Amino acid sequence: MSRVKLGDVAVEHKETCKGNKDGYPVVGLEHLTPEEVSLTNWDENNDNTFTKMFRKGNVLFGRRRAYLKKAAVAPFDGICSGDITVIEAIPDRVFPDLLPFIIQNDDLFTYAIGKSAGSLSPRVKWEYLKDYEFELPNMDRQKELSDILWAMDTAKKSYQKLIVATDELVKSQFIGPDQYKIFSIHVSSVRRCA
C-alpha cells in the first residue's frame, strides 16, 4: 500500500456546455443525497443557468457545506451546479469504480470541512481537496475492494426497498389512523437502527 494524494489519482473535470443543453440531465446540490454513493435524483428541465459538464463515471462532490457529506458517481453525462466539483479518476492510477468510495468517506469530508472557507455557506476548492492523503493498495486489490463495496451498496439499496415495501404492505392492513401512527413510529425506530 502506498500513501497518495487525491490529486495524484484524480483531476477536476473542467468542461463547460457552450451550446444547447437539450438532452442533458441537470444535477444541483439538492439532488445529491447525503452519504449516498449513487446519484438517484436529477432534473430533466434545461431552464437553468448551469454550464458545468460532467461525464458518466465522474464523481459529483458537493463543495458547498461539505458537512452534508454529498458526493455521488454520475450514471450518465449531464450538467451540474457550480457548487459541485466534478472529479475524474486517472484510470492508470486508481480503479475508477473505487474512486466514489474514496471520496464518499468521513475522513475526506472532515478534511474538506477543515479546508472550507466562508461563514454562511462555506465552500471547499479543488486546490485543497487534491491534497487529501490516503492509503491506496495496488490495482488488483483496488478492483477487489470496488467489487465488495458496490455489492454492499446494492445489498443496502435492496434492504431499503424491502423496508419501504414492508411498510406499504403493513399500512394497507390497518384501517384506523391511530393504528397507522403507532406503526410509523415503530418503522422509524427500525430505520434508525439499520
N, C-alpha and C positions, 0 to 999 in steps of 0.2 A: 504494500500500500504506500502511496506517496501523498504528501500534502500539497495541495494545489489551491490556486485562487479561482474563483468563479470566472474571472476574465481570461484564465488560461484555457478554459474548456468551452466557453460560450461568449457570444458577442451580442451587442444590442443591434437588433434588426431595425434599420432606419430606412424604411421605404415609405413613400407617400403616394397617395392616389391623386394623380394630376388630372384625371379625366372624369368620365362618367362613373358614378358609384352604383349604378343599377346592377343588381345581381349579387352584390356583396352583403353578407350579413353584417350587422353592426353590434359591437360589444362595448358597453360602458361599464363603469365600476359596479353599477347596480346589478350587472349580470354575473359577476364573479361571486361565487358562494364561499364564504369563509371556510378555510380548512378543507376544501374540496379540490382534488387534483384535476377533475374533469370539468370542462365547460359544458353546461347543460341548458343555458339560457342565453338568448340573444334577441335582437330585433331584426326585422326584415325591412323596416322603414328607412329609406335613404334620405329623409328630410332632416339632416343634421349638419353640423359643421366639422365633423371628424374627417381627418385626411390620413391618419397613420394606418399603414397597411400591416397586416400580419399574414403569415402563411401557415398552412396545415403543419402541425408539429411544433410550432413556436410556443413558448410559454408566455402567457399574459400575466404580468406581475403588477398588482395594484400598488403603485408607488405613492399614492396619497393615502395617509392614515394606515401605514404598514401594520399597525397593531391589530387591524381587522383580519389579517392573515389571508389575503385574497391573491391567489395565483392558480392558474389552470392552463392545461395544454389545449391548444386550438385544434378542433377536429376538422377544420376547413380553412380556406383563405377568407379574409374579411378585413373590415375597417374597425378601428377602435379609438377610444378616447385618448387624449394626450396625457391623462393621468394614469395610463397603463404603459409600463415599459415592456417592450416586446423583446424576448430573449431567445436567441437561436443557438442550438448546440453546434459545436465544431465536431463533426462526426468521427474524425480520426483521433479525437482526444477524450470524448465522452460518448457513451452509448446514448443516442438521442432519447430513447424511451425512459431512461433513468433520470434525465435532467428535470422533469417536472417534480420528482420526489426529492431531488437535491434542493430545489427551490422551495417546495412546499414543506418546510420543516421549521420547528420552533427556533432552532439556533440561528438560521438565516433571518427570520423575522425579528428576533431580538437584536441582531446585528443591524438590520435595516432601521429599526426604531431608534437605535442609538445614533445613527447617521442622518436621521431625518432633520429637516430644517423648516421652521415656520411654527407659529403658535396655534392658530385656529384650524389650519388644515395642513399639518406637516407632510412634507414630501421627501422622498429619498431619490437621489440621482444615480444613474448607472455608474458614474465615475466612482461612487463609493461602493455600490453593490459588487462591482467587479473585483474588489479587494477582499471579499469574504473568503476565508480559508476553510478548507475541509479535507478530510481523508478520502482518497479515491483509489479503489482497487484496480487491477488490470481489466482489460476489456472483456475477457471471458467471464470474470466474476461480476462485472457490471451487468452483463446480459442476464446472468442467473438472478441477480438481485432485482433487476427490472421485471423479469417474469414473475417472481414471487410477489413483488409489490403490486403489480397490476392484477394478479389473481386475487390478492387480498382486497383490492379496491372493488373488483367485480363481486366478490362474496359480500362485502359490506353493502353494496348497492342492492343486491338481491335480498339481503336481510331487511333493508329499509322498505323495499317494495312489499315484502311479506308482512311487515308490521302495518303498512297502510291498508293492504287487502284484508288483513285480520280485523283491523279497526272498522272498516266498512262492513264486513260481514257481521260483526257483533252489533254494530249500530243498527243494522237492519232488523235485528231480532228484538230490539227494545221499542216500546211504544211510547212511554211517557218521557217527558223532558228531564225529570228528576233522575230517572234511571240512566239516561244518556250522560248527564253531568257527572255522576259517580264514575261511570266507565271512562270518560275523558280524563278525569284526574288520575285514574289508575294507569292508563296508557301513557300519559305524560311522564309519570314516575318511571315506567319501564324504559321509555326512550332516553331519559337522563342517565340511566344505568348502563345503556348499551354503548 
